[in-house]
Amino acid sequence: MTDLYLDFLCPYAWRGVELAAVLRAEGEPFRLRHYSLVEGNHPDNAGARTWQITAQAAPAGGEGGWQEQSLQAFLAAQAAALQGEEARWAFTLALLRARHEARQDLNEPAFAQAAQDAGLDLERWAQDRADDVARRADLRAELDAAAEIGVFGTPTFVLPDGAAAYYRFEHLTRDPAVARERWSLYRTVLGSEAGIGTIKRAKHRPAK
């Protein structure tokens, strides 16, 4: 089983989840996990990790900025996951597409539409979301696991043998053959005896 760490704010994570969904439909096992870019990049965590997104209270009288949108997206997805792995994938894809294809904010209308599009039991989903303490605990466990691995960006894939790396997808694909080719390339580079740690394009030579 390959774990895929994502943040709903990240377009590269969206493309990675789309690729994984295609491969998963062909029998490749993937499991979705959360990593918070807001928490990982927070200035208070430059040294020891002291600031936690799961400890932040919701702002009074509004939906807040990116920090709050990110947190609420995670919690909504955690509630969806209680309805099974298929429900988690369906909700995650629906919400990522709403954010990065339809350019919607991560807010209550987007969460509700994603839940409906995913075919969730909406009443149960709402009840599970209402248990805020439990959902934050679920999320905290995933974020702590990501920190233990050393995840710093999304998407990060953690292979069954423990190898893990961030893979920045510049282009979206939902084509099975293309997805398989890209996944094979990723696995080849990650497992190469060359020990490639970083490939980063020059600023004026972007991906085509």
Backbone as a printed PyTorch tensor [residue, N CA C, xyz], in Angstrom:
tensor([[[  0.8400,  -1.1980,   0.0000],
         [  0.0000,   0.0000,   0.0000],
         [  0.8760,   1.2510,   0.0000]],

        [[  0.6200,   2.1450,  -0.9270],
         [  1.3310,   3.4190,  -0.9920],
         [  0.4890,   4.5080,  -0.3440]],

        [[  1.0560,   5.2120,   0.6220],
         [  0.3730,   6.3440,   1.2420],
         [  0.6440,   7.6030,   0.4340]],

        [[ -0.3920,   8.4070,   0.2430],
         [ -0.2850,   9.6470,  -0.5160],
         [ -0.6850,  10.7950,   0.4030]],

        [[  0.2750,  11.6430,   0.7310],
         [  0.0020,  12.7860,   1.6000],
         [ -0.3870,  13.9970,   0.7520]],

        [[ -1.4950,  14.6380,   1.1290],
         [ -2.0440,  15.7390,   0.3420],
         [ -2.4900,  16.8880,   1.2300]],

        [[ -2.5910,  18.0540,   0.6080],
         [ -3.2140,  19.2320,   1.2150],
         [ -4.1740,  19.7890,   0.1730]],

        [[ -5.3930,  20.0780,   0.5710],
         [ -6.4010,  20.5500,  -0.3720],
         [ -6.0350,  21.8900,  -0.9970]],

        [[ -5.1470,  22.6470,  -0.3790],
         [ -4.7170,  23.9250,  -0.9270],
         [ -3.8100,  23.7670,  -2.1430]],

        [[ -3.2200,  22.6110,  -2.3300],
         [ -2.1030,  22.4340,  -3.2600],
         [ -2.5350,  21.8750,  -4.6190]],

        [[ -2.2780,  22.5980,  -5.7200],
         [ -2.6270,  22.0750,  -7.0410],
         [ -1.8030,  20.8640,  -7.4440]],

        [[ -0.5800,  20.7760,  -6.9550],
         [  0.2430,  19.6110,  -7.2720],
         [ -0.3100,  18.3650,  -6.5840]],

        [[ -0.8080,  18.5410,  -5.3740],
         [ -1.4490,  17.4240,  -4.6810],
         [ -2.6830,  16.9610,  -5.4380]],

        [[ -3.4660,  17.9080,  -5.9450],
         [ -4.6420,  17.5450,  -6.7540],
         [ -4.2310,  16.6670,  -7.9310]],

        [[ -3.1970,  17.0750,  -8.6630],
         [ -2.7650,  16.2890,  -9.8220],
         [ -2.2470,  14.9230,  -9.3910]],

        [[ -1.5730,  14.8800,  -8.2490],
         [ -1.0900,  13.6010,  -7.7450],
         [ -2.2140,  12.6660,  -7.3590]],

        [[ -3.2630,  13.2130,  -6.7410],
         [ -4.4130,  12.3880,  -6.3610],
         [ -5.1460,  11.9030,  -7.6030]],

        [[ -5.2630,  12.7530,  -8.6160],
         [ -5.9060,  12.3250,  -9.8640],
         [ -5.1300,  11.1650, -10.4900]],

        [[ -3.8100,  11.2720, -10.5130],
         [ -2.9830,  10.1960, -11.0630],
         [ -3.1650,   8.9210, -10.2570]],

        [[ -3.1320,   9.0420,  -8.9420],
         [ -3.2910,   7.8680,  -8.0870],
         [ -4.6670,   7.2370,  -8.2530]],

        [[ -5.6880,   8.0650,  -8.4530],
         [ -7.0410,   7.5370,  -8.6340],
         [ -7.1350,   6.6960,  -9.8980]],

        [[ -6.4640,   7.1400, -10.9530],
         [ -6.4430,   6.3700, -12.1990],
         [ -5.7550,   5.0260, -11.9750]],

        [[ -4.6070,   5.0500, -11.3210],
         [ -3.8670,   3.8160, -11.0660],
         [ -4.6220,   2.9090, -10.1020]],

        [[ -5.2800,   3.4970,  -9.1440],
         [ -6.0620,   2.7230,  -8.1720],
         [ -7.2010,   1.9680,  -8.8620]],

        [[ -7.8020,   2.5990,  -9.8560],
         [ -8.8750,   1.9490, -10.6080],
         [ -8.3700,   0.7270, -11.3640]],

        [[ -7.0520,   0.6810, -11.6090],
         [ -6.4380,  -0.4520, -12.2990],
         [ -5.8170,  -1.4490, -11.3290]],

        [[ -6.0190,  -1.2400, -10.0250],
         [ -5.5650,  -2.2160,  -9.0420],
         [ -4.3610,  -1.8330,  -8.2210]],

        [[ -3.7700,  -0.6520,  -8.4800],
         [ -2.6160,  -0.1970,  -7.6870],
         [ -3.1330,   0.3530,  -6.3560]],

        [[ -2.6720,  -0.1810,  -5.2240],
         [ -3.2280,   0.2640,  -3.9380],
         [ -2.6110,   1.5700,  -3.4350]],

        [[ -3.4700,   2.5500,  -3.1700],
         [ -3.0730,   3.8280,  -2.5860],
         [ -3.9780,   4.1340,  -1.4050]],

        [[ -3.4480,   4.8760,  -0.4620],
         [ -4.2270,   5.3100,   0.6930],
         [ -3.9880,   6.8000,   0.9030]],

        [[ -5.0550,   7.5550,   1.0800],
         [ -4.9550,   9.0010,   1.2560],
         [ -4.6350,   9.3600,   2.6970]],

        [[ -3.7180,  10.3230,   2.8460],
         [ -3.3490,  10.8350,   4.1500],
         [ -3.1600,  12.3510,   4.0400]],

        [[ -3.2770,  13.0460,   5.1680],
         [ -3.2220,  14.5010,   5.1560],
         [ -1.8930,  15.0400,   5.6860]],

        [[ -1.4450,  16.1040,   5.0430],
         [ -0.2950,  16.8830,   5.5070],
         [ -0.6630,  18.3550,   5.3730]],

        [[ -0.4210,  19.1430,   6.3930],
         [ -0.7860,  20.5580,   6.3760],
         [  0.3980,  21.4290,   5.9710]],

        [[  0.2770,  22.0700,   4.8090],
         [  1.2890,  23.0290,   4.3900],
         [  1.2900,  24.2520,   5.2990]],

        [[  0.1270,  24.6260,   5.7980],
         [  0.0370,  25.7620,   6.7200],
         [  0.8490,  25.4780,   7.9740]],

        [[  0.6740,  24.2930,   8.5410],
         [  1.4270,  23.9360,   9.7440],
         [  2.9060,  23.7520,   9.4350]],

        [[  3.1980,  23.0640,   8.3590],
         [  4.5900,  22.7850,   8.0340],
         [  5.4120,  24.0280,   7.7660]],

        [[  4.7700,  25.0640,   7.2100],
         [  5.4810,  26.2930,   6.8580],
         [  5.2550,  27.4280,   7.8520]],

        [[  4.6100,  27.1350,   8.9620],
         [  4.3360,  28.1950,   9.9300],
         [  5.6440,  28.6870,  10.5500]],

        [[  5.8200,  30.0060,  10.6760],
         [  7.0880,  30.5360,  11.2090],
         [  7.4150,  30.0560,  12.6190]],

        [[  6.4060,  29.7430,  13.4060],
         [  6.6720,  29.2570,  14.7660],
         [  7.2500,  27.8480,  14.7760]],

        [[  7.2050,  27.1690,  13.6190],
         [  7.7400,  25.8100,  13.5280],
         [  9.0830,  25.7640,  12.8160]],

        [[  9.7430,  26.9120,  12.7200],
         [ 11.0480,  26.9440,  12.0590],
         [ 12.0720,  26.0940,  12.7970]],

        [[ 11.9330,  25.9960,  14.1090],
         [ 12.7990,  25.1190,  14.8990],
         [ 12.0010,  23.9230,  15.3480]],

        [[ 11.7150,  23.8630,  16.6200],
         [ 10.8580,  22.7970,  17.1360],
         [  9.4180,  23.0420,  16.6880]],

        [[  8.6970,  21.9510,  16.4830],
         [  7.2940,  22.0600,  16.0760],
         [  6.4440,  22.4030,  17.2970]],

        [[  6.0030,  23.6520,  17.3620],
         [  5.2040,  24.0930,  18.5060],
         [  3.8070,  24.5450,  18.1090]],

        [[  3.6270,  24.9340,  16.8480],
         [  2.3290,  25.4360,  16.3820],
         [  1.5960,  24.3200,  15.6490]],

        [[  0.3820,  24.0390,  16.0660],
         [ -0.4140,  22.9700,  15.4560],
         [ -1.7180,  23.5320,  14.9170]],

        [[ -2.0200,  23.2190,  13.6770],
         [ -3.2570,  23.7010,  13.0740],
         [ -4.4780,  23.1300,  13.7830]],

        [[ -4.3390,  21.9250,  14.3170],
         [ -5.4640,  21.2800,  14.9960],
         [ -5.7940,  21.9240,  16.3330]],

        [[ -4.9140,  22.7740,  16.8320],
         [ -5.1590,  23.4450,  18.1110],
         [ -5.7590,  24.8320,  17.9360]],

        [[ -5.9840,  25.2340,  16.6730],
         [ -6.4630,  26.5840,  16.4160],
         [ -7.9860,  26.6400,  16.4500]],

        [[ -8.5150,  27.6140,  17.1660],
         [ -9.9620,  27.7950,  17.2560],
         [-10.4890,  28.4410,  15.9860]],

        [[-11.7260,  28.1040,  15.6350],
         [-12.3620,  28.7290,  14.4810],
         [-12.6150,  30.1980,  14.7790]],

        [[-12.3950,  31.0840,  13.8020],
         [-12.6310,  32.5100,  14.0360],
         [-14.1100,  32.7990,  14.2360]],

        [[-14.4120,  33.7470,  15.0750],
         [-15.8080,  34.0890,  15.3530],
         [-16.4040,  34.8740,  14.1990]],

        [[-17.6040,  34.4600,  13.7740],
         [-18.3740,  35.2360,  12.8130],
         [-17.9380,  35.1370,  11.3710]],

        [[-17.1120,  34.1660,  11.0300],
         [-16.7020,  34.0500,   9.6340],
         [-15.9430,  32.7830,   9.3660]],

        [[-15.5510,  32.6240,   8.0820],
         [-14.8830,  31.4000,   7.6560],
         [-13.3690,  31.5280,   7.6960]],

        [[-12.8500,  32.7130,   7.9830],
         [-11.4150,  32.8600,   8.1230],
         [-10.6840,  32.8290,   6.7950]],

        [[ -9.3400,  32.8340,   6.8800],
         [ -8.5180,  32.8210,   5.6860],
         [ -8.1000,  31.4180,   5.3080]],

        [[ -6.9330,  31.3270,   4.6360],
         [ -6.4570,  30.0360,   4.1460],
         [ -6.2520,  29.0350,   5.2720]],

        [[ -5.7750,  29.5270,   6.4050],
         [ -5.5480,  28.6140,   7.5320],
         [ -6.8360,  27.9120,   7.9330]],

        [[ -7.8980,  28.6730,   8.1070],
         [ -9.1650,  28.0920,   8.5330],
         [ -9.7950,  27.2550,   7.4310]],

        [[ -9.7010,  27.7130,   6.1740],
         [-10.2380,  26.9290,   5.0670],
         [ -9.5450,  25.5740,   4.9790]],

        [[ -8.2330,  25.5880,   5.1430],
         [ -7.4710,  24.3440,   5.0880],
         [ -7.8900,  23.3960,   6.2010]],

        [[ -7.9830,  23.9170,   7.4250],
         [ -8.3650,  23.0810,   8.5610],
         [ -9.7510,  22.4850,   8.3620]],

        [[-10.7080,  23.2980,   7.9630],
         [-12.0690,  22.7980,   7.8090],
         [-12.1780,  21.7860,   6.6670]],

        [[-11.3800,  21.9540,   5.6170],
         [-11.3580,  20.9640,   4.5350],
         [-10.8530,  19.6190,   5.0470]],

        [[ -9.7830,  19.6540,   5.8220],
         [ -9.2660,  18.4190,   6.4130],
         [-10.3210,  17.7440,   7.2860]],

        [[-10.9830,  18.5110,   8.1350],
         [-11.9550,  17.9330,   9.0650],
         [-13.1600,  17.3730,   8.3180]],

        [[-13.5870,  18.0590,   7.2660],
         [-14.6900,  17.5440,   6.4530],
         [-14.3030,  16.2280,   5.7870]],

        [[-13.0520,  16.1360,   5.3310],
         [-12.5750,  14.9020,   4.7080],
         [-12.4430,  13.7770,   5.7260]],

        [[-12.0290,  14.1070,   6.9380],
         [-11.9470,  13.0840,   7.9870],
         [-13.3310,  12.5150,   8.2850]],

        [[-14.3500,  13.3690,   8.2790],
         [-15.7150,  12.8850,   8.5000],
         [-16.1650,  11.9980,   7.3490]],

        [[-15.8170,  12.3640,   6.1270],
         [-16.1640,  11.5420,   4.9680],
         [-15.4960,  10.1760,   5.0450]],

        [[-14.2570,  10.1400,   5.5430],
         [-13.5000,   8.8870,   5.6170],
         [-14.1600,   7.8590,   6.5210]],

        [[-14.9740,   8.3100,   7.4600],
         [-15.6610,   7.3750,   8.3550],
         [-16.7050,   6.5430,   7.6190]],

        [[-17.0340,   6.9340,   6.3950],
         [-17.9820,   6.1680,   5.5900],
         [-17.2760,   5.1920,   4.6470]],

        [[-15.9740,   5.0260,   4.8310],
         [-15.2420,   4.0320,   4.0580],
         [-14.2260,   4.6440,   3.1160]],

        [[-13.3280,   3.7990,   2.6350],
         [-12.2340,   4.2690,   1.7830],
         [-12.7480,   4.8500,   0.4680]],

        [[-13.7680,   4.2140,  -0.1220],
         [-14.3040,   4.7370,  -1.3790],
         [-14.9100,   6.1180,  -1.1700]],

        [[-15.5910,   6.2960,  -0.0470],
         [-16.1770,   7.6020,   0.2580],
         [-15.0870,   8.6500,   0.4300]],

        [[-14.0040,   8.2620,   1.0700],
         [-12.8960,   9.2090,   1.2670],
         [-12.3200,   9.6480,  -0.0670]],

        [[-12.1000,   8.7140,  -0.9670],
         [-11.5600,   9.0580,  -2.2780],
         [-12.5250,   9.9350,  -3.0550]],

        [[-13.7990,   9.5710,  -3.0420],
         [-14.7880,  10.3360,  -3.8030],
         [-14.8960,  11.7680,  -3.2900]],

        [[-14.9210,  11.9290,  -1.9720],
         [-15.0130,  13.2730,  -1.4010],
         [-13.7500,  14.0720,  -1.6910]],

        [[-12.5930,  13.4500,  -1.5160],
         [-11.3260,  14.1440,  -1.7410],
         [-11.2140,  14.6300,  -3.1750]],

        [[-11.5320,  13.7590,  -4.1260],
         [-11.4710,  14.1570,  -5.5340],
         [-12.4630,  15.2740,  -5.8330]],

        [[-13.6730,  15.1530,  -5.3010],
         [-14.6890,  16.1750,  -5.5570],
         [-14.2560,  17.5340,  -5.0170]],

        [[-13.6720,  17.5450,  -3.8210],
         [-13.2730,  18.8190,  -3.2200],
         [-12.0340,  19.3990,  -3.9050]],

        [[-11.0840,  18.5540,  -4.2610],
         [ -9.9120,  19.0340,  -4.9930],
         [-10.3060,  19.6170,  -6.3450]],

        [[-11.2430,  18.9710,  -7.0320],
         [-11.6940,  19.4920,  -8.3230],
         [-12.4420,  20.8050,  -8.1590]],

        [[-13.2320,  20.9110,  -7.1020],
         [-13.9320,  22.1690,  -6.8390],
         [-12.9350,  23.3080,  -6.6320]],

        [[-11.8670,  23.0140,  -5.9030],
         [-10.8710,  24.0530,  -5.6060],
         [-10.0180,  24.3970,  -6.8200]],

        [[ -9.5210,  23.3870,  -7.5290],
         [ -8.4890,  23.6330,  -8.5310],
         [ -8.9860,  23.6260,  -9.9700]],

        [[-10.1510,  23.0670, -10.2320],
         [-10.7530,  23.1730, -11.5640],
         [-11.8110,  24.2730, -11.5950]],

        [[-12.7160,  24.2610, -10.6210],
         [-13.7910,  25.2550, -10.5780],
         [-13.3820,  26.5350,  -9.8600]],

        [[-12.1950,  26.5350,  -9.2370],
         [-11.6470,  27.7180,  -8.5530],
         [-12.5390,  28.2040,  -7.4110]],

        [[-13.1530,  27.2840,  -6.7120],
         [-13.9860,  27.6380,  -5.5710],
         [-13.1340,  27.7420,  -4.3080]],

        [[-13.6020,  28.5440,  -3.3800],
         [-12.9760,  28.5760,  -2.0640],
         [-13.3000,  27.2900,  -1.3100]],

        [[-12.4660,  26.9780,  -0.3430],
         [-12.7300,  25.8330,   0.5330],
         [-13.6440,  26.3100,   1.6580]],

        [[-14.9460,  26.3040,   1.3780],
         [-15.9130,  26.8150,   2.3390],
         [-17.0920,  25.8530,   2.4570]],

        [[-18.0580,  26.2220,   3.2630],
         [-19.1690,  25.3140,   3.5400],
         [-19.9480,  24.8990,   2.2920]],

        [[-20.2750,  25.8100,   1.3780],
         [-20.9510,  25.3590,   0.1570],
         [-20.1320,  24.3400,  -0.6380]],

        [[-18.8250,  24.5500,  -0.7080],
         [-17.9680,  23.6070,  -1.4340],
         [-17.9230,  22.2570,  -0.7340]],

        [[-17.8440,  22.2560,   0.5900],
         [-17.8300,  20.9970,   1.3390],
         [-19.1400,  20.2370,   1.1260]],

        [[-20.2580,  20.9550,   1.2170],
         [-21.5640,  20.3140,   1.0720],
         [-21.7460,  19.7400,  -0.3270]],

        [[-21.3060,  20.4860,  -1.3450],
         [-21.4310,  19.9940,  -2.7150],
         [-20.5370,  18.7850,  -2.9440]],

        [[-19.3310,  18.8140,  -2.3940],
         [-18.4240,  17.6700,  -2.5340],
         [-19.0070,  16.4310,  -1.8680]],

        [[-19.6100,  16.6080,  -0.7060],
         [-20.2340,  15.4810,  -0.0080],
         [-21.3760,  14.9020,  -0.8250]],

        [[-22.1620,  15.7850,  -1.4400],
         [-23.2680,  15.3200,  -2.2800],
         [-22.7440,  14.6170,  -3.5240]],

        [[-21.7480,  15.2170,  -4.1820],
         [-21.1700,  14.6130,  -5.3870],
         [-20.5410,  13.2590,  -5.0850]],

        [[-20.0070,  13.1110,  -3.8810],
         [-19.3570,  11.8520,  -3.4810],
         [-20.3580,  10.7810,  -3.0750]],

        [[-21.6230,  11.1430,  -2.9890],
         [-22.6440,  10.1730,  -2.6090],
         [-22.6320,   9.8080,  -1.1450]],

        [[-22.1810,  10.7210,  -0.3010],
         [-22.1310,  10.4300,   1.1300],
         [-23.5330,  10.3810,   1.7260]],

        [[-23.6400,   9.6870,   2.8390],
         [-24.8140,   9.8040,   3.7010],
         [-24.6750,  11.1680,   4.3740]],

        [[-25.4230,  12.1420,   3.8940],
         [-25.2040,  13.5230,   4.3190],
         [-25.5180,  13.7460,   5.7900]],

        [[-26.5370,  13.0690,   6.2880],
         [-26.8840,  13.2300,   7.7000],
         [-25.7750,  12.6770,   8.5840]],

        [[-25.2740,  11.5030,   8.2360],
         [-24.1820,  10.9190,   9.0200],
         [-22.9310,  11.7830,   8.9230]],

        [[-22.6490,  12.2770,   7.7360],
         [-21.4710,  13.1260,   7.5450],
         [-21.5530,  14.3680,   8.4230]],

        [[-22.7150,  14.9860,   8.4620],
         [-22.8980,  16.1750,   9.2990],
         [-22.7240,  15.8450,  10.7760]],

        [[-23.2380,  14.7070,  11.1890],
         [-23.0950,  14.2940,  12.5880],
         [-21.6330,  14.0340,  12.9320]],

        [[-20.9230,  13.3680,  12.0360],
         [-19.5090,  13.0780,  12.2810],
         [-18.6720,  14.3600,  12.2860]],

        [[-19.0130,  15.3020,  11.4360],
         [-18.3120,  16.5920,  11.4440],
         [-18.5380,  17.3320,  12.7560]],

        [[-19.7270,  17.1700,  13.3090],
         [-20.0660,  17.8870,  14.5410],
         [-19.2170,  17.4370,  15.7240]],

        [[-18.6570,  16.2200,  15.6440],
         [-17.7610,  15.7350,  16.7020],
         [-16.3670,  16.2870,  16.4240]],

        [[-16.2190,  17.5710,  16.6660],
         [-15.0140,  18.2950,  16.2760],
         [-13.7700,  17.7780,  16.9850]],

        [[-13.9000,  17.4260,  18.2390],
         [-12.7490,  16.9490,  19.0100],
         [-12.1990,  15.6620,  18.4030]],

        [[-13.0850,  14.7400,  18.0560],
         [-12.6540,  13.4650,  17.4870],
         [-12.0290,  13.6540,  16.1120]],

        [[-12.6340,  14.5220,  15.2840],
         [-12.0880,  14.7350,  13.9430],
         [-10.7140,  15.4070,  14.0120]],

        [[-10.5420,  16.3300,  14.9390],
         [ -9.2260,  16.9490,  15.1060],
         [ -8.1990,  15.9230,  15.5770]],

        [[ -8.6200,  14.9900,  16.4120],
         [ -7.7080,  13.9380,  16.8700],
         [ -7.3150,  13.0300,  15.7090]],

        [[ -8.2810,  12.6940,  14.8450],
         [ -7.9820,  11.8870,  13.6590],
         [ -6.9630,  12.5980,  12.7710]],

        [[ -7.2080,  13.8770,  12.5430],
         [ -6.3020,  14.6620,  11.7110],
         [ -4.9300,  14.7730,  12.3490]],

        [[ -4.8850,  14.9970,  13.6680],
         [ -3.6070,  15.1280,  14.3600],
         [ -2.7550,  13.8740,  14.1880]],

        [[ -3.3830,  12.7120,  14.2380],
         [ -2.6410,  11.4640,  14.0800],
         [ -1.9780,  11.3990,  12.7060]],

        [[ -2.6730,  11.8420,  11.6640],
         [ -2.0940,  11.8230,  10.3220],
         [ -0.9800,  12.8540,  10.1800]],

        [[ -1.1840,  14.0310,  10.7400],
         [ -0.1510,  15.0650,  10.6560],
         [  1.1010,  14.6710,  11.4310]],

        [[  0.9240,  14.0100,  12.5590],
         [  2.0790,  13.5380,  13.3300],
         [  2.8270,  12.4450,  12.5720]],

        [[  2.0790,  11.5740,  11.8950],
         [  2.7220,  10.5300,  11.0900],
         [  3.5200,  11.1540,   9.9540]],

        [[  2.9660,  12.1950,   9.3330],
         [  3.6800,  12.8930,   8.2680],
         [  4.9630,  13.5280,   8.7910]],

        [[  4.8910,  14.1170,   9.9780],
         [  6.0730,  14.7480,  10.5790],
         [  7.1490,  13.7150,  10.8880]],

        [[  6.7310,  12.5480,  11.3330],
         [  7.6980,  11.4950,  11.6530],
         [  8.4420,  11.0410,  10.4040]],

        [[  7.7310,  10.9870,   9.2850],
         [  8.3500,  10.5950,   8.0220],
         [  9.2690,  11.6940,   7.5010]],

        [[  8.8860,  12.9410,   7.7840],
         [  9.6350,  14.0790,   7.2640],
         [  9.0090,  14.6900,   6.0300]],

        [[  7.7090,  14.5060,   5.8640],
         [  7.0030,  15.1190,   4.7420],
         [  7.1470,  16.6350,   4.8340]],

        [[  7.4160,  17.2850,   3.6870],
         [  7.5480,  18.7490,   3.6710],
         [  6.7150,  19.3870,   2.5690]],

        [[  6.1810,  18.5890,   1.6620],
         [  5.3970,  19.1220,   0.5560],
         [  4.4160,  18.0840,   0.0610]],

        [[  3.4840,  18.5290,  -0.7870],
         [  2.4710,  17.6160,  -1.3120],
         [  2.4100,  17.7260,  -2.8380]],

        [[  2.2200,  16.5550,  -3.4910],
         [  2.0110,  15.2400,  -2.8910],
         [  3.3260,  14.5580,  -2.5260]],

        [[  3.3150,  13.8740,  -1.4250],
         [  4.4040,  12.9770,  -1.0550],
         [  3.8620,  11.5600,  -1.0370]],

        [[  4.5600,  10.6700,  -1.7220],
         [  4.1860,   9.2640,  -1.7740],
         [  5.1240,   8.4630,  -0.8800]],

        [[  4.5650,   7.6080,  -0.0570],
         [  5.3410,   6.7140,   0.7970],
         [  5.0810,   5.2960,   0.3180]],

        [[  6.0980,   4.6900,  -0.2720],
         [  5.9460,   3.3650,  -0.8690],
         [  5.8940,   2.2800,   0.2040]],

        [[  5.4410,   1.0840,  -0.1660],
         [  5.3460,  -0.0060,   0.8120],
         [  6.6680,  -0.3410,   1.4990]],

        [[  7.7970,  -0.1090,   0.8070],
         [  9.0930,  -0.4190,   1.4160],
         [  9.6070,   0.7180,   2.3000]],

        [[  8.8250,   1.7850,   2.4280],
         [  9.2140,   2.9010,   3.2800],
         [  9.8500,   4.0670,   2.5540]],

        [[ 10.2730,   3.8590,   1.3080],
         [ 10.8350,   4.9660,   0.5370],
         [  9.7640,   6.0300,   0.3320]],

        [[ 10.1590,   7.2970,   0.4020],
         [  9.1850,   8.3820,   0.2940],
         [  9.8150,   9.5840,  -0.3870]],

        [[  9.0200,  10.2690,  -1.2070],
         [  9.5130,  11.4720,  -1.8750],
         [  8.3500,  12.3220,  -2.3660]],

        [[  8.6120,  13.6180,  -2.3920],
         [  7.6910,  14.6080,  -2.9540],
         [  7.8230,  14.5750,  -4.4680]],

        [[  6.7120,  14.6400,  -5.1710],
         [  6.7010,  14.5940,  -6.6330],
         [  5.8110,  15.7360,  -7.1140]],

        [[  6.3870,  16.7490,  -7.7010],
         [  5.6330,  17.9280,  -8.1510],
         [  5.1300,  17.7130,  -9.5720]],

        [[  3.8370,  17.5560,  -9.7230],
         [  3.2140,  17.3060, -11.0160],
         [  2.8300,  18.6280, -11.6750]],

        [[  3.4530,  18.9520, -12.8060],
         [  3.1130,  20.1720, -13.5230],
         [  1.8970,  19.9820, -14.4200]],

        [[  1.6290,  18.7390, -14.8200],
         [  0.5570,  18.4850, -15.7780],
         [ -0.4120,  17.4370, -15.2390]],

        [[ -1.6880,  17.7040, -15.4420],
         [ -2.7430,  16.7780, -15.0420],
         [ -2.9080,  15.6870, -16.0880]],

        [[ -3.1230,  14.4520, -15.6340],
         [ -3.5390,  13.3950, -16.5520],
         [ -4.5810,  12.5210, -15.8780]],

        [[ -5.5480,  12.1080, -16.6820],
         [ -6.4940,  11.0860, -16.2550],
         [ -6.4410,   9.9060, -17.2230]],

        [[ -5.4030,   9.8990, -18.0500],
         [ -5.2120,   8.8250, -19.0230],
         [ -4.4350,   7.6860, -18.3650]],

        [[ -4.9720,   6.4670, -18.3670],
         [ -4.2980,   5.3590, -17.6680],
         [ -2.8800,   5.0940, -18.1570]],

        [[ -2.6690,   5.1350, -19.4670],
         [ -1.3360,   4.8400, -19.9940],
         [ -0.3290,   5.9000, -19.5660]],

        [[ -0.7290,   7.1500, -19.6270],
         [  0.1620,   8.2350, -19.2150],
         [  0.4210,   8.1710, -17.7130]],

        [[ -0.6230,   7.9000, -16.9590],
         [ -0.4650,   7.7940, -15.5050],
         [  0.5050,   6.6760, -15.1400]],

        [[  0.3730,   5.5480, -15.8070],
         [  1.2680,   4.4240, -15.5320],
         [  2.7040,   4.7810, -15.8890]],

        [[  2.9020,   5.4680, -17.0050],
         [  4.2500,   5.8670, -17.4150],
         [  4.8790,   6.8070, -16.3910]],

        [[  4.1080,   7.7720, -15.9180],
         [  4.6420,   8.7370, -14.9490],
         [  4.9350,   8.0790, -13.6070]],

        [[  4.0690,   7.1660, -13.2060],
         [  4.2900,   6.4710, -11.9430],
         [  5.5130,   5.5730, -12.0280]],

        [[  5.6900,   4.9250, -13.1600],
         [  6.8610,   4.0730, -13.3580],
         [  8.1400,   4.9030, -13.3220]],

        [[  8.1130,   6.0820, -13.9240],
         [  9.2780,   6.9630, -13.9110],
         [  9.6150,   7.3910, -12.4870]],

        [[  8.5860,   7.7570, -11.7340],
         [  8.7870,   8.1460, -10.3350],
         [  9.4260,   7.0120,  -9.5460]],

        [[  8.8800,   5.8030,  -9.7020],
         [  9.4140,   4.6480,  -8.9660],
         [ 10.8540,   4.3530,  -9.3790]],

        [[ 11.1500,   4.5060, -10.6560],
         [ 12.4980,   4.2450, -11.1490],
         [ 13.5040,   5.2190, -10.5450]],

        [[ 13.1670,   6.5060, -10.5560],
         [ 14.0660,   7.5170,  -9.9940],
         [ 14.2470,   7.3080,  -8.4960]],

        [[ 13.1470,   7.0330,  -7.8040],
         [ 13.2110,   6.8770,  -6.3540],
         [ 14.0480,   5.6640,  -5.9560]],

        [[ 13.9740,   4.6080,  -6.7620],
         [ 14.6860,   3.3820,  -6.4260],
         [ 16.0540,   3.2440,  -7.0560]],

        [[ 16.4640,   4.2320,  -7.8330],
         [ 17.7260,   4.1440,  -8.5470],
         [ 18.9180,   4.0970,  -7.5970]],

        [[ 19.9160,   3.2870,  -7.9500],
         [ 21.1480,   3.2230,  -7.1760],
         [ 21.9410,   4.5280,  -7.2610]],

        [[ 21.5550,   5.3980,  -8.1920],
         [ 22.2290,   6.6980,  -8.2960],
         [ 21.9590,   7.5630,  -7.0720]],

        [[ 20.9100,   7.2240,  -6.3290],
         [ 20.6000,   7.9790,  -5.1180],
         [ 20.2190,   9.4210,  -5.3970]],

        [[ 19.4180,   9.6370,  -6.4370],
         [ 19.0110,  10.9930,  -6.8050],
         [ 18.1620,  11.5940,  -5.6960]],

        [[ 18.6120,  12.7150,  -5.1450],
         [ 17.8860,  13.3630,  -4.0610],
         [ 17.0300,  14.5160,  -4.5260]],

        [[ 17.4960,  15.2520,  -5.5380],
         [ 16.7640,  16.4250,  -6.0080],
         [ 16.9390,  16.5850,  -7.5100]],

        [[ 15.8380,  16.8180,  -8.1960],
         [ 15.8540,  17.2760,  -9.5810],
         [ 14.9910,  18.5300,  -9.6060]],

        [[ 15.5930,  19.6770,  -9.8810],
         [ 14.8320,  20.9280,  -9.9100],
         [ 15.2230,  21.7190, -11.1450]],

        [[ 14.2310,  22.0400, -11.9420],
         [ 14.5000,  22.7280, -13.1940],
         [ 15.0030,  24.1540, -12.9580]],

        [[ 15.8460,  24.6340, -13.8770],
         [ 16.3000,  26.0150, -13.8350],
         [ 15.1090,  26.9550, -14.0200]],

        [[ 15.1870,  28.1200, -13.4050],
         [ 14.0550,  29.0500, -13.3810],
         [ 13.5570,  29.3860, -14.7850]],

        [[ 14.4650,  29.5270, -15.7360],
         [ 14.0780,  29.9350, -17.0840],
         [ 13.9720,  28.7570, -18.0500]],

        [[ 13.9250,  27.5410, -17.4880],
         [ 13.7300,  26.3470, -18.3110],
         [ 12.6210,  25.4970, -17.6890]],

        [[ 11.3890,  26.0230, -17.6770],
         [ 10.2850,  25.3000, -17.0250],
         [  9.8850,  24.0500, -17.7800]],

        [[  9.0950,  23.2200, -17.1290],
         [  8.5780,  22.0180, -17.7780],
         [  7.6920,  22.4060, -18.9490]],

        [[  7.7460,  21.6270, -20.0140],
         [  6.9430,  21.9130, -21.2030],
         [  5.5710,  21.2650, -21.0720]]])
